[in-house]
């Protein structure tokens, strides 16, 4: 009897934690739907940006890098979804909820700190995942792409990207003072990622020294894994290196959140 009772308690606790995060995610989704600016950034911008990449691809010698229009546009599309639908939206969400004392009130209840951050991030993460799936289907159809050579690398890249962008959003929010400044603080990482992570310009077309530096950027491993999963040109060592780089950035972001994240308005 005692053993049965001990087994039931962890299951109950896990279900309670899941229900708390689900309820918070449902409330956050409602608020996201009422915020037009965040909704546009999350839903429409990532669907439009790949058109610019496709136009830019016409002036590139992609064949020299072993690529084509599809293998340039599709990873870029996923990168845009992660940056706009997950990272940018979450930075604003965390900061606004903090300034409105929502996070402070949530901490006085049953929710743990991780549950608050994860539950708040869930709508944006699911939106980003849905967009990645939609854009993947659209790119493979419109650009006449074949199935990925290593689908496990594509899945790993997307999942790591979702976790990475959520963690980076919380870390960026820790250094963002107001809701107004939350529109600006994500921009440096977004611009550097778009220009240097292989989204607009494949690293194979960059000078070797510059490409080596760009390989260390947060979103580069995600783009490399997705692109390598489609082309099949990514070696096992390069894939492990990309995963290690992404995990390292996640660890850095989590450490920054643990040390610097604020739950009350900054004075």
Wavefront OBJ file of the C-alpha trace (Angstrom):
o trace
v 0.000 0.000 0.000
v 2.811 2.361 0.869
v 4.586 1.686 -2.416
v 1.413 2.409 -4.376
v 0.917 5.718 -2.617
v 4.533 6.783 -3.284
v 4.198 6.037 -7.004
v 0.988 8.051 -7.387
v 2.367 11.268 -5.900
v 4.976 12.084 -8.610
v 2.391 11.379 -11.338
v -0.054 13.770 -9.688
v 2.626 16.427 -9.301
v 3.606 16.123 -12.982
v -0.005 16.427 -14.102
v -0.494 19.484 -11.925
v 2.596 21.167 -13.360
v 1.417 20.417 -16.896
v -2.059 21.764 -16.211
v -0.617 24.957 -14.727
v 1.586 25.588 -17.745
v -1.261 24.750 -20.117
v -3.574 27.238 -18.405
v -0.884 29.924 -18.545
v -0.182 29.168 -22.210
v -3.905 29.461 -23.007
v -4.069 32.887 -21.348
v -0.887 33.996 -23.140
v -2.317 32.882 -26.477
v -5.404 35.031 -25.872
v -3.231 38.051 -25.109
v -1.099 37.412 -28.184
v -4.199 37.429 -30.365
v -5.131 40.851 -29.001
v -1.707 42.381 -29.698
v -1.780 43.322 -33.380
v 1.887 44.255 -33.653
v 3.081 40.978 -32.153
v 0.563 39.039 -34.223
v 1.821 40.569 -37.477
v 5.440 39.882 -36.509
v 4.639 36.321 -35.530
v 2.371 35.286 -38.389
v 2.874 37.416 -41.486
v 6.491 38.650 -41.535
v 8.085 35.161 -41.615
v 5.828 34.244 -44.535
v 6.953 37.257 -46.571
v 10.707 37.299 -45.879
v 11.536 34.149 -47.928
v 10.426 36.029 -51.044
v 13.359 38.425 -50.520
v 15.775 35.523 -50.165
v 14.522 33.961 -53.387
v 14.997 37.268 -55.201
v 18.526 37.645 -53.810
v 19.391 34.085 -54.820
v 19.206 35.045 -58.510
v 22.428 37.063 -58.139
v 24.381 34.324 -56.328
v 26.499 31.512 -57.691
v 24.765 28.873 -55.596
v 26.046 26.012 -57.731
v 29.593 26.824 -56.607
v 28.485 26.164 -53.029
v 26.646 22.972 -53.949
v 23.278 24.619 -53.310
v 20.205 25.645 -55.239
v 17.368 28.075 -54.647
v 15.418 25.593 -52.552
v 18.267 24.698 -50.207
v 18.887 28.407 -49.649
v 15.282 29.546 -49.200
v 13.951 26.695 -47.038
v 16.503 26.936 -44.161
v 16.189 30.717 -44.320
v 12.406 30.416 -44.012
v 12.759 28.333 -40.873
v 15.259 30.832 -39.497
v 12.849 33.712 -40.085
v 10.078 31.857 -38.259
v 12.342 31.262 -35.276
v 13.532 34.864 -35.146
v 10.211 36.630 -35.664
v 7.558 34.237 -34.364
v 9.520 32.985 -31.353
v 12.447 35.203 -30.379
v 11.122 38.687 -31.130
v 7.595 38.029 -29.898
v 8.775 36.435 -26.660
v 11.125 39.285 -25.779
v 8.209 41.722 -25.928
v 5.908 39.320 -24.096
v 8.282 38.750 -21.179
v 9.057 42.447 -20.789
v 5.450 43.630 -21.000
v 4.247 40.977 -18.551
v 7.023 41.998 -16.164
v 6.194 45.698 -16.407
v 2.507 44.959 -15.824
v 3.441 42.980 -12.678
v 1.972 39.812 -14.173
v 5.143 37.804 -13.597
v 5.368 38.999 -10.004
v 1.789 37.924 -9.298
v 2.330 34.544 -10.943
v 5.287 33.846 -8.644
v 3.048 34.234 -5.584
v 0.959 31.252 -6.684
v 1.766 27.600 -7.322
v 3.692 28.205 -10.545
v 7.435 27.710 -10.378
v 9.817 30.026 -12.210
v 10.473 27.519 -14.985
v 6.756 26.886 -15.416
v 6.095 30.620 -15.787
v 8.747 31.056 -18.461
v 7.870 27.829 -20.293
v 4.115 28.365 -20.137
v 4.465 31.927 -21.393
v 6.686 30.749 -24.248
v 4.481 27.859 -25.370
v 2.133 29.811 -27.722
v 5.047 31.470 -29.539
v 6.951 28.178 -29.751
v 3.941 26.366 -31.191
v 3.346 29.221 -33.634
v 6.966 28.992 -34.756
v 6.740 25.224 -35.121
v 3.549 25.502 -37.159
v 5.145 28.052 -39.449
v 8.229 25.874 -39.917
v 6.012 22.992 -41.025
v 3.929 25.225 -43.299
v 6.955 26.866 -44.929
v 8.666 23.502 -45.376
v 5.633 22.157 -47.218
v 5.358 25.328 -49.323
v 9.046 25.388 -50.255
v 9.197 21.722 -51.203
v 6.120 22.154 -53.408
v 6.809 25.544 -55.012
v 10.561 25.043 -55.451
v 10.252 21.410 -56.559
v 12.496 20.051 -53.809
v 13.030 16.383 -53.087
v 12.686 14.794 -49.654
v 15.488 15.527 -47.164
v 18.454 13.164 -47.287
v 18.809 13.188 -43.488
v 15.449 14.136 -41.956
v 16.745 13.562 -38.419
v 19.106 16.516 -38.862
v 16.209 18.724 -39.969
v 14.161 17.707 -36.926
v 17.133 18.274 -34.612
v 17.777 21.688 -36.117
v 14.180 22.865 -35.728
v 13.801 21.589 -32.169
v 17.120 23.072 -31.071
v 16.144 26.338 -32.743
v 12.852 26.537 -30.870
v 14.491 25.944 -27.489
v 17.386 28.265 -28.325
v 15.213 31.182 -29.414
v 12.962 30.848 -26.355
v 15.993 30.838 -24.051
v 17.609 33.770 -25.868
v 14.337 35.702 -25.639
v 14.254 35.332 -21.855
v 17.918 36.355 -21.662
v 17.314 39.409 -23.855
v 14.284 40.380 -21.782
v 16.528 40.431 -18.718
v 18.470 43.330 -20.268
v 15.424 45.167 -21.670
v 14.089 48.004 -19.550
v 10.646 48.775 -21.012
v 8.058 47.485 -23.424
v 9.021 50.210 -25.899
v 12.688 49.223 -25.851
v 11.660 45.592 -26.388
v 11.079 46.538 -30.023
v 14.767 47.461 -30.371
v 16.752 45.077 -28.163
v 16.056 41.968 -30.310
v 17.233 43.729 -33.480
v 21.040 43.234 -33.128
v 20.753 39.452 -32.831
v 18.123 39.298 -35.561
v 20.175 41.345 -38.030
v 23.412 39.507 -37.282
v 21.629 36.164 -37.653
v 19.991 37.084 -40.950
v 23.257 38.380 -42.421
v 25.760 35.973 -40.885
v 24.011 32.685 -40.141
v 23.627 31.554 -43.742
v 20.079 32.773 -44.240
v 20.641 35.466 -46.883
v 24.219 34.514 -47.779
v 25.446 30.900 -47.568
v 28.623 30.607 -45.500
v 30.218 28.714 -48.393
v 30.246 31.957 -50.398
v 31.925 33.989 -47.633
v 35.688 34.340 -47.063
v 37.028 31.510 -44.917
v 37.928 33.654 -41.892
v 34.549 35.397 -41.884
v 32.747 32.090 -42.345
v 34.614 30.637 -39.348
v 33.384 33.496 -37.171
v 29.824 33.207 -38.480
v 29.762 29.505 -37.634
v 29.783 30.498 -33.955
v 26.655 32.661 -34.166
v 23.609 31.322 -32.268
v 21.392 30.546 -35.251
v 24.090 29.223 -37.588
v 23.920 25.644 -36.211
v 20.166 25.550 -36.796
v 20.481 26.692 -40.416
v 23.407 24.322 -40.992
v 21.524 21.321 -39.622
v 18.386 22.043 -41.658
v 20.354 22.680 -44.855
v 22.648 19.722 -44.289
v 19.656 17.510 -43.591
v 18.253 18.381 -46.999
v 21.436 18.226 -49.047
v 23.041 15.310 -47.218
v 26.414 17.074 -47.406
v 26.824 17.598 -43.652
v 29.318 15.142 -42.177
v 28.765 13.468 -38.817
v 31.514 15.542 -37.203
v 30.098 18.795 -38.589
v 26.607 17.810 -37.415
v 27.888 17.061 -33.908
v 29.757 20.365 -33.928
v 26.592 22.235 -34.896
v 24.600 20.504 -32.148
v 27.330 21.276 -29.610
v 27.354 24.956 -30.612
v 23.566 25.210 -30.289
v 23.593 23.467 -26.903
v 26.372 25.778 -25.725
v 24.309 28.846 -26.648
v 21.268 27.382 -24.866
v 23.392 26.829 -21.752
v 24.718 30.393 -21.910
v 21.205 31.790 -22.286
v 19.855 29.685 -19.404
v 22.742 30.791 -17.192
v 22.043 34.437 -18.050
v 18.357 33.983 -17.227
v 19.155 32.369 -13.883
v 21.499 35.189 -12.939
v 19.900 38.271 -14.460
v 16.199 37.730 -15.230
v 14.003 40.224 -13.385
v 10.517 39.398 -12.189
v 9.579 42.960 -11.223
v 9.721 46.254 -13.177
v 13.177 47.783 -13.434
v 13.525 51.023 -11.493
l 1 2 3 4 5 6 7 8 9 10 11 12 13 14 15 16 17 18 19 20 21 22 23 24 25 26 27 28 29 30 31 32 33 34 35 36 37 38 39 40 41 42 43 44 45 46 47 48 49 50 51 52 53 54 55 56 57 58 59 60 61 62 63 64 65 66 67 68 69 70 71 72 73 74 75 76 77 78 79 80 81 82 83 84 85 86 87 88 89 90 91 92 93 94 95 96 97 98 99 100 101 102 103 104 105 106 107 108 109 110 111 112 113 114 115 116 117 118 119 120 121 122 123 124 125 126 127 128 129 130 131 132 133 134 135 136 137 138 139 140 141 142 143 144 145 146 147 148 149 150 151 152 153 154 155 156 157 158 159 160 161 162 163 164 165 166 167 168 169 170 171 172 173 174 175 176 177 178 179 180 181 182 183 184 185 186 187 188 189 190 191 192 193 194 195 196 197 198 199 200 201 202 203 204 205 206 207 208 209 210 211 212 213 214 215 216 217 218 219 220 221 222 223 224 225 226 227 228 229 230 231 232 233 234 235 236 237 238 239 240 241 242 243 244 245 246 247 248 249 250 251 252 253 254 255 256 257 258 259 260 261 262 263 264 265 266 267
